[in-house]
């Protein structure tokens, strides 16, 4: 699934089609992100990939995605090589419907899918995790869970 999300980002950039990209905020850009961005987006970064962003982001000769973005009031753009395990979601920029959602954390291993089949979570426990640990607002956590389950019903069995 991680590779599918990464491949989709690669294709959207190559075709210069606007989209919204949600990635783990690892603060691994060519320079540290501004404090305001780190305060507002400590866990995940949401980036609209349109117009100027699409002009400056590209896929290099090795197939790696190079993101170049402007954050805050700086004169120099931030850039990084996007890792396939950083992509959380690729979303239609107009409808805000997800093209793909990656349910794994950046440090999960490839065999996490097999492991999750034995883990039982409750909806309330997941909401508590997202709000208390990850810092999301409760309404946003509920909306995220509902969106994931609506577009990925195969994960419903994970919430017992």
N, C-alpha and C positions, 0 to 999 in steps of 0.2 A: 504494500500500500504506500509506503514511503516513496518508493521509486516511481509509482504512478503519479503521486502528487508533484514530485520533482520534475518528471517528464512533462506534465501538464504546464507547469510554470515555464519550462524551457520553450515549449511550443507557443504559448501565449506571448512570450517576449519576442520570439522569432517572427511571429505574425503581427506583432505590434497591436495586439488586441487588449483593450483595457480590462483590468481585473483588480480585485482586492486580495492582498496577500497577508496572511496572519502567520507570524513566525515566533519561535521562542526568543525572548530577549536575552541573548547571551552576552550582550554588549561586546561583541567581537568584531567591531568595525575597525577601520584603519586608525580611528581615534575614538576616545571615550565619548559616548553619547552625552548630550547636555543633561544636567541635573534635572531639568524640568521633564524631559522625556523619561528618564529613569524613575522619577517620582510618579508620573502619570501612567507609565507602562512598565512596571517592574518585572512582570512575568512574560507578557506577550506584546509584540509590536504589530500594529495594524497599519498596513501601508497601501494606499491607493496607487496602483500602477497604471497611470494614464499620462497622456501628453508628455510632459517633460521627463518624467520618470522612465517612461518607455523609450524615450530617445537616448537616455544615458545608460540604461541597463542593457546587458547583452550576454550572449552565449559565446564563450571563447572557442578556440580551435580544438580544445580538449573536451568540449561539451559542458564545461562548468559554467554556472550562472554567476555573473558578476552584477551585483546590485550597486547602484550609485544613487544616493538619495540626499536630500537636503533636510536637516533637522535643526530647528531653532534658528537663531540669528547668526549663522556663520557664513563666511564667504567661500569656504572650501567644502566641496561635497564629501559625504561619508561614503566609503565603499567597502565591500566585502565579497568574498566568495561564499555563495549560499550552499550550505551543506544539506544533503537530502533529508537528514533527520531533524532539521530545524523547521520544516514546513508543517504548520498546524492545519491550515485551511487555505483553499483557493476558492474565492467567492465571486459570483457575477457582480460587477460593480453597479449595475443598474437596478437589478431586482433584489440584490443581497441574498440570493439563494446560493447555497454552496455547490460548487462543482465537485469538490472532494474535501473530505475532512479526515485528517490523520489523527486517530485517537491515542497515539502513543506519545510519551514524553521523549525528549531528546536523548536521554540516557538509557532508554529501554533497549533491550537486545532484540535481535531479529526473531527469536523464538517466543516473544511476548504473547503472540496470538494464541499459541498453544497453552501458555500458562494462564491466560485470562479465562479460559473456559472452565477452570476450577475455582475461580474467585467469585464470590457472591457479594454483591453490593446492594444496598438499598438506595432508592432514589433520595431519601432524606440524608443518608450518609454521604452520598456524592455531592449533594447541595452543600452540606456542611463542609466537606473537603474543599470545594471550590471557593466558598466564602471565607472560611476561617484560615485556610492555609494559603490558597492562591490569591486571596484578596479581591475576588469579584463581588459585586453587589448581588444580593439574593435574587432579585428579579432578572439580572443578567445570567446568573447561573442556571436558573430555571429555563430561561429562553434558550440558552445554549444546549441544555440537555434535551429540550423538546425538539429543537432543530436537528440535532444529531439523530435522535430516534425517528423523527419523521422521514428523514432522507436516508437513514441507514437502519431499517427495522431489524436487520440481522443482529444488532447489538442489544436489542430489547431483553434477550435472555440473560444478559449480564447483570441486569438490575432486578434481583429477585424480591 
